[in-house]
Amino acid sequence: MTNTGAGREPGHVAALDGVRGLAILMVMWLHSSMGARPPGRPEWVQHLFAFGWMGVDLFFVLSGMLITGILLDTRDQRGYFGSFYARRTLRIFPLYYAALVVMLAVLPWLAGGWMHGSAVPDEGNAWAWAYLLNVKIALSAGRDVVPLYLFPFWSLAVEEQFYLVWPLAVWLLSRRALGWTAGGMIAAALLLRIGLVTRYGPGDAPYVLTVARMDALGVGALVALAARAPGGLARWKPAAPWTALACAAGVSAISVAAGTTGNYTPWMQTLGFLLLAWGFGALLVMVLTAPPSHGVQRVLSARWLRHLGARSYGLYVWHTLVVVGVLGTGLVQRAFSIPAASGLYPFGVAACVMAVSLAAAEVSWLVLEKPFLELKRYAPRPGPVLGPLPQPQAGSAERRMLSTQPLQRS
């Protein structure tokens, strides 16, 4: 993780920051349209925004890869567990719990009218403090258990639950056994979702439960394992573009058949989630094996996209609160004179949400995140940090590097 504005850890791949940026951009794109759906809004606008939920799946795959990589590189070192959990605590807890205090205690007391309605559901609020919001949402079979701006915290709960269990698995198992375990996670998640969707229909449980989303985390873990195996990711490089293309085609076919790119259809919640996991895993392989001149490297290394990635945790935590504020205060109508029923209205909302969220994320970074990250020097990562993976033979442009930075969003 980059804990200051300067300094990168050895082996850092700039394009992975761009992957984070792409993921948070997709999520914010989706949530900017939530609540901005008045009668008469063109249907094509809704379809254009609906795919943004896939950014969460990209975060899961990326997190599975990076966290597994960190654990593999340090598991034989003294202080393995203590260092990992101390560093994760410094990264995650300060902003997470500060946001809960602001959202659940301070703003409802101060804000007044613009939060009316969005803050009414509160039976799941207590679950958020224990990183169990995803469980409460699944048990309640609906989204009305927490305020709208708190709902995205379910994915932070998924990752925290993963962090609690996965370090022990990495420490106990051989790399071969860990690979089989990751494969079992992928199969089990698919079978569980099929069972849930068959029995109850598509809903929240297949989407938010950690055990139902293990395939994305497992695919990321397999990428990390492959990167550290003899030959590295070179074995996967030729198939990666075709895998990504095939998975994209499969997800597109599911969306066309369902008439929506949304995530609450039977085929999307079963096969679709699996295809996204493998497709995003293939994208990461492409990023990690492509030379700097490759198109995917150039696009994902764009400075603005990398900056979004560097602030992705703050953006993720604050942006839905900003959405509620933008909609509740009528900022778009006042600033741009765009009627709510206009097809341009959600684009105005998205622009306002992005600008205000970036400002909030910058303040969050400077005031809260960065000071706590600087304390990581008191909990150094044990053992050597992985640098560039073994280089190919002379004359090849392939670059096999794997970042050891943990996911910035959570």
Phi and psi in degrees as a GROMACS rama.xvg file:
@    title "Ramachandran Plot"
@    xaxis  label "Phi"
@    yaxis  label "Psi"
@TYPE xy
-83.7346  113.172  THR-2
-102.158  1.15457  ASN-3
-141.153  171.361  THR-4
-67.6758  -26.4553  GLY-5
-99.1003  -162.514  ALA-6
56.029  120.172  GLY-7
-121.902  145.783  ARG-8
-75.4298  151.331  GLU-9
-55.4485  141.613  PRO-10
86.0111  5.40368  GLY-11
-65.3226  135.596  HIS-12
-111.792  111.698  VAL-13
-58.4544  -34.7371  ALA-14
-64.1363  -22.6811  ALA-15
-68.1978  -31.3109  LEU-16
-62.6719  -37.2453  ASP-17
-66.0161  -34.1724  GLY-18
-62.7302  -44.4849  VAL-19
-58.9813  -43.6143  ARG-20
-61.0993  -41.569  GLY-21
-61.921  -43.2127  LEU-22
-62.824  -47.3272  ALA-23
-69.6605  -32.0876  ILE-24
-63.7914  -41.4991  LEU-25
-63.0479  -44.1636  MET-26
-65.0009  -44.7092  VAL-27
-66.3558  -34.3689  MET-28
-60.0596  -44.8111  TRP-29
-64.9325  -52.161  LEU-30
-69.0044  -21.6789  HIS-31
-64.5572  -24.5864  SER-32
-91.6719  -11.01  SER-33
-72.6385  125.57  MET-34
88.3107  -16.912  GLY-35
-98.8209  50.632  ALA-36
-126.178  61.0959  ARG-37
-72.2106  158.373  PRO-38
-56.8142  139.047  PRO-39
95.4052  -7.65549  GLY-40
-69.2817  134.825  ARG-41
-56.0353  139.173  PRO-42
-65.0311  -31.4752  GLU-43
-63.713  -28.5093  TRP-44
-67.0156  -41.66  VAL-45
-61.7936  -43.5627  GLN-46
-64.239  -34.5601  HIS-47
-66.6728  -31.8227  LEU-48
-90.4203  -21.4316  PHE-49
-67.2152  -22.358  ALA-50
-77.6483  -7.84762  PHE-51
-61.4043  -21.791  GLY-52
-59.8341  -22.5594  TRP-53
-64.0327  -19.4494  MET-54
-60.6959  -32.3152  GLY-55
-64.5072  -40.5948  VAL-56
-62.8507  -38.2778  ASP-57
-63.5371  -41.5596  LEU-58
-58.5676  -42.4456  PHE-59
-62.5523  -46.114  PHE-60
-63.6852  -44.3014  VAL-61
-62.1993  -42.6697  LEU-62
-63.5806  -43.9128  SER-63
-58.7024  -39.9407  GLY-64
-69.691  -49.995  MET-65
-68.9393  -43.8404  LEU-66
-66.5919  -42.3863  ILE-67
-61.5083  -40.1229  THR-68
-61.523  -45.123  GLY-69
-59.8961  -45.4785  ILE-70
-66.4175  -41.7932  LEU-71
-62.594  -38.9607  LEU-72
-73.725  -15.4739  ASP-73
-124.256  1.13449  THR-74
-68.3573  -22.9314  ARG-75
-92.5934  5.32215  ASP-76
-99.2631  153.397  GLN-77
-67.1267  139.209  ARG-78
83.0724  18.0985  GLY-79
-54.2975  -55.6208  TYR-80
-70.961  -46.4303  PHE-81
-61.4068  -44.308  GLY-82
-64.6985  -45.2031  SER-83
-61.0071  -49.7911  PHE-84
-71.4664  -32.419  TYR-85
-65.461  -43.529  ALA-86
-69.6319  -38.2498  ARG-87
-65.0096  -39.6001  ARG-88
-62.4794  -44.4531  THR-89
-65.0742  -30.8326  LEU-90
-79.816  -41.0347  ARG-91
-96.0588  -51.6578  ILE-92
-63.637  -45.0637  PHE-93
-56.1175  -50.3358  PRO-94
-69.9033  -40.9309  LEU-95
-59.1722  -51.3482  TYR-96
-76.5393  -29.8347  TYR-97
-63.0264  -40.929  ALA-98
-64.8208  -40.3192  ALA-99
-62.507  -41.3798  LEU-100
-61.7306  -45.4786  VAL-101
-63.552  -46.9316  VAL-102
-74.5711  -35.8667  MET-103
-102.459  -14.5065  LEU-104
-122.482  -50.4486  ALA-105
-77.8501  -55.3238  VAL-106
-65.7287  -41.9087  LEU-107
-57.349  -27.7336  PRO-108
-80.1705  -34.3806  TRP-109
-95.3483  -35.3163  LEU-110
-73.1211  -44.6632  ALA-111
82.4388  -137.016  GLY-112
-59.6861  -37.7436  GLY-113
-70.0113  -14.0069  TRP-114
-98.4421  -1.15567  MET-115
-62.2364  134.022  HIS-116
95.2331  -52.2235  GLY-117
-70.4564  -24.1419  SER-118
-99.0994  4.11844  ALA-119
-67.1271  -51.9372  VAL-120
-66.1266  131.023  PRO-121
-143.566  4.55958  ASP-122
-68.7359  -18.4797  GLU-123
-96.231  -2.64775  GLY-124
-58.9333  -42.9428  ASN-125
-63.3093  -32.674  ALA-126
-66.3315  -30.1582  TRP-127
-64.0669  -34.178  ALA-128
-63.2733  -27.7633  TRP-129
-100.922  13.7993  ALA-130
56.6384  42.7087  TYR-131
-125.703  19.2695  LEU-132
-61.3369  -36.257  LEU-133
-62.6399  -36.9581  ASN-134
-66.3221  -43.7446  VAL-135
-63.1414  -41.9835  LYS-136
-62.4232  -42.8511  ILE-137
-64.3536  -42.4131  ALA-138
-68.9179  -29.6105  LEU-139
-86.9842  -10.834  SER-140
51.8146  44.1069  ALA-141
-178.555  166.548  GLY-142
-97.0511  2.75898  ARG-143
-93.6353  24.6925  ASP-144
-96.0826  -12.6731  VAL-145
-140.402  162.75  VAL-146
-58.938  152.479  PRO-147
-53.6626  -41.6817  LEU-148
-72.3946  -11.6837  TYR-149
-97.5752  -15.8494  LEU-150
-56.1482  -42.0544  PHE-151
-62.6913  -10.9758  PRO-152
-67.3634  -9.64386  PHE-153
-59.018  -36.8311  TRP-154
-72.3845  -29.1128  SER-155
-66.154  -34.9211  LEU-156
-65.2624  -41.0154  ALA-157
-57.9693  -48.1638  VAL-158
-68.1843  -38.8249  GLU-159
-63.9169  -40.2751  GLU-160
-63.9928  -37.2045  GLN-161
-62.9294  -43.121  PHE-162
-63.671  -29.8596  TYR-163
-71.2766  -33.3277  LEU-164
-99.6564  -40.1954  VAL-165
-65.3019  -37.9271  TRP-166
-56.9223  -37.8079  PRO-167
-66.717  -41.164  LEU-168
-61.9211  -44.2052  ALA-169
-64.0049  -36.9426  VAL-170
-71.078  -36.4287  TRP-171
-83.3351  -34.4247  LEU-172
-98.3276  149.418  LEU-173
-69.3384  165.364  SER-174
-63.0013  -36.8104  ARG-175
-64.354  -46.9668  ARG-176
-64.9665  -33.8691  ALA-177
-66.9955  -36.8795  LEU-178
-63.445  -43.0173  GLY-179
-64.5335  -36.3203  TRP-180
-64.5157  -43.7517  THR-181
-62.3047  -41.1525  ALA-182
-62.5456  -39.4251  GLY-183
-64.4768  -37.0998  GLY-184
-60.6655  -42.0943  MET-185
-63.2457  -47.509  ILE-186
-66.1563  -42.1167  ALA-187
-64.934  -40.5322  ALA-188
-62.9375  -43.1973  ALA-189
-62.2316  -47.0008  LEU-190
-63.5219  -39.1918  LEU-191
-64.132  -43.9688  LEU-192
-64.566  -40.7335  ARG-193
-59.7209  -43.7798  ILE-194
-63.202  -44.2481  GLY-195
-65.5389  -44.7019  LEU-196
-68.3119  -39.1384  VAL-197
-64.8293  -40.5114  THR-198
-80.3029  -42.7138  ARG-199
-117.161  -8.31129  TYR-200
85.5991  167.809  GLY-201
-62.5397  142.364  PRO-202
-170.824  -161.234  GLY-203
-73.3171  -38.5744  ASP-204
-57.0882  -48.3871  ALA-205
-64.2546  -20.0883  PRO-206
-90.3327  -35.7656  TYR-207
-111.068  -17.3934  VAL-208
-72.8951  136.186  LEU-209
-58.6194  -42.9629  THR-210
-66.2211  -21.8922  VAL-211
-88.2675  -10.5492  ALA-212
-114.181  14.2912  ARG-213
-66.4921  -18.2327  MET-214
-66.4886  -39.5464  ASP-215
-65.241  -44.7752  ALA-216
-64.6236  -38.7365  LEU-217
-66.5966  -39.7413  GLY-218
-62.2819  -43.2666  VAL-219
-59.8872  -40.7345  GLY-220
-62.5222  -39.8998  ALA-221
-63.8222  -37.4021  LEU-222
-62.7461  -43.5567  VAL-223
-62.7484  -41.7822  ALA-224
-64.7536  -43.6676  LEU-225
-63.9198  -36.2075  ALA-226
-65.3222  -23.4072  ALA-227
-103.707  2.01225  ARG-228
-83.9434  161.112  ALA-229
-54.491  129.559  PRO-230
89.8051  -12.9186  GLY-231
59.5174  -147.491  GLY-232
-83.1996  2.59214  LEU-233
-58.9437  -32.5906  ALA-234
-67.0966  -31.0206  ARG-235
-90.9612  -14.8048  TRP-236
-58.4575  -47.2451  LYS-237
-62.0695  -34.7252  PRO-238
-84.5261  -16.4766  ALA-239
-59.5883  -49.0101  ALA-240
-62.5048  -39.4523  PRO-241
-69.1576  -36.144  TRP-242
-64.6964  -45.5891  THR-243
-60.9085  -42.1526  ALA-244
-65.898  -44.1428  LEU-245
-63.729  -41.348  ALA-246
-66.8144  -40.3675  CYS-247
-62.6545  -39.9677  ALA-248
-64.4084  -40.8189  ALA-249
-63.861  -44.8269  GLY-250
-64.4706  -38.9376  VAL-251
-63.821  -41.7363  SER-252
-63.1077  -40.858  ALA-253
-63.1153  -41.0576  ILE-254
-66.3183  -43.2006  SER-255
-63.8298  -43.5085  VAL-256
-63.9982  -35.6177  ALA-257
-84.625  -15.3119  ALA-258
78.2862  13.493  GLY-259
-159.276  150.345  THR-260
-91.4992  9.49942  THR-261
-68.6382  171.799  GLY-262
-105.473  8.76357  ASN-263
-114.246  48.1284  TYR-264
-121.057  152.976  THR-265
-56.885  -48.6518  PRO-266
-70.1292  -33.9907  TRP-267
-68.246  -39.7954  MET-268
-75.465  -9.1407  GLN-269
-110.133  -84.7575  THR-270
-68.4727  -36.49  LEU-271
-59.2699  -45.455  GLY-272
-60.5595  -39.0152  PHE-273
-65.7052  -43.9771  LEU-274
-62.0027  -39.3863  LEU-275
-62.8382  -41.8235  LEU-276
-60.2892  -49.3459  ALA-277
-67.9634  -37.0832  TRP-278
-63.8567  -44.0444  GLY-279
-70.617  -33.277  PHE-280
-61.6453  -41.7887  GLY-281
-63.7565  -37.7934  ALA-282
-60.587  -42.0917  LEU-283
-64.7364  -38.5994  LEU-284
-61.503  -42.5962  VAL-285
-60.9816  -43.4749  MET-286
-62.363  -41.2634  VAL-287
-79.8444  -15.2098  LEU-288
-113.342  -11.7309  THR-289
-78.1836  144.49  ALA-290
-70.2521  161.111  PRO-291
-57.5563  -26.0707  PRO-292
-81.2266  -9.34802  SER-293
-67.3221  148.206  HIS-294
-57.7925  -42.3251  GLY-295
-65.0959  -35.06  VAL-296
-68.8465  -42.75  GLN-297
-65.2801  -42.6319  ARG-298
-65.6883  -49.0999  VAL-299
-77.2286  -11.1326  LEU-300
-95.4964  5.36972  SER-301
-56.6845  136.63  ALA-302
-59.8945  -42.1197  ARG-303
-66.4452  -35.3905  TRP-304
-72.3631  -38.3754  LEU-305
-65.9403  -34.1178  ARG-306
-67.3531  -40.5699  HIS-307
-58.4298  -41.1287  LEU-308
-64.6773  -38.9697  GLY-309
-66.5057  -24.2117  ALA-310
-109.441  17.5519  ARG-311
-65.4197  -33.7005  SER-312
-65.1201  -49.8553  TYR-313
-62.0611  -40.3568  GLY-314
-61.1632  -43.2286  LEU-315
-65.131  -42.5014  TYR-316
-68.3005  -40.1153  VAL-317
-96.6649  -19.5255  TRP-318
-67.4941  -32.5826  HIS-319
-73.0513  -30.1289  THR-320
-64.7358  -38.5457  LEU-321
-64.3771  -40.6944  VAL-322
-56.5775  -47.895  VAL-323
-60.2746  -41.1861  VAL-324
-66.8108  -43.2369  GLY-325
-62.734  -44.0168  VAL-326
-70.7756  -41.945  LEU-327
-70.0352  -29.9667  GLY-328
-92.4081  -4.78536  THR-329
65.3299  33.3997  GLY-330
-60.3836  -39.1002  LEU-331
-66.5407  -44.0854  VAL-332
-62.9604  -40.5165  GLN-333
-72.3331  -41.1293  ARG-334
-80.8681  -36.4048  ALA-335
-119.773  -4.43123  PHE-336
55.6988  40.7873  SER-337
-100.131  121.621  ILE-338
-63.1004  147.99  PRO-339
-63.6263  -27.4721  ALA-340
-83.3294  -5.59409  ALA-341
-73.3194  147.899  SER-342
-65.3778  -19.3892  GLY-343
-83.1109  -14.8727  LEU-344
-57.9783  -49.438  TYR-345
-63.2765  -27.423  PRO-346
-70.3043  -36.7441  PHE-347
-64.6136  -40.3959  GLY-348
-61.297  -45.4929  VAL-349
-60.495  -41.2896  ALA-350
-64.2129  -44.3836  ALA-351
-65.5968  -42.8403  CYS-352
-62.2675  -43.1612  VAL-353
-62.8896  -45.7883  MET-354
-64.2239  -48.1664  ALA-355
-69.5244  -38.9713  VAL-356
-65.1631  -39.5236  SER-357
-62.113  -41.761  LEU-358
-62.6089  -44.3755  ALA-359
-63.416  -40.0793  ALA-360
-67.2229  -36.593  ALA-361
-65.1289  -44.2578  GLU-362
-62.6802  -43.8886  VAL-363
-59.564  -41.4807  SER-364
-64.1044  -47.4725  TRP-365
-72.2522  -39.2885  LEU-366
-87.9677  -34.2837  VAL-367
-119.139  -54.9896  LEU-368
-69.3017  -52.2249  GLU-369
-59.4512  -45.9926  LYS-370
-58.754  -38.7989  PRO-371
-72.9932  -36.0252  PHE-372
-64.3263  -31.1937  LEU-373
-66.5175  -19.7742  GLU-374
-74.4635  -8.20186  LEU-375
-62.6803  -18.7137  LYS-376
-63.5775  -19.9977  ARG-377
-87.3312  -5.44675  TYR-378
-134.127  64.3512  ALA-379
-63.7045  149.362  PRO-380
-69.8619  127.938  ARG-381
-69.8319  145.512  PRO-382
77.5996  175.163  GLY-383
-71.4618  147.577  PRO-384
-90.4595  137.468  VAL-385
-64.3998  126.94  LEU-386
-95.0045  -151.348  GLY-387
-59.5919  140.627  PRO-388
-71.3892  167.317  LEU-389
-51.7333  131.724  PRO-390
-79.4941  149.7  GLN-391
-71.7098  177.389  PRO-392
-63.0462  153.845  GLN-393
-54.5881  141.815  ALA-394
99.0842  -17.6287  GLY-395
-86.8793  144.018  SER-396
-90.1326  -2.59776  ALA-397
-65.9789  137.316  GLU-398
-122.607  117.819  ARG-399
-109.789  93.8774  ARG-400
-126.055  151.469  MET-401
-134.413  120.103  LEU-402
-66.644  142.468  SER-403
-103.266  15.0824  THR-404
-79.6958  134.021  GLN-405
-72.8843  162.991  PRO-406
-60.0725  128.483  LEU-407
-74.4537  -25.1537  GLN-408
-68.5208  -31.8504  ARG-409
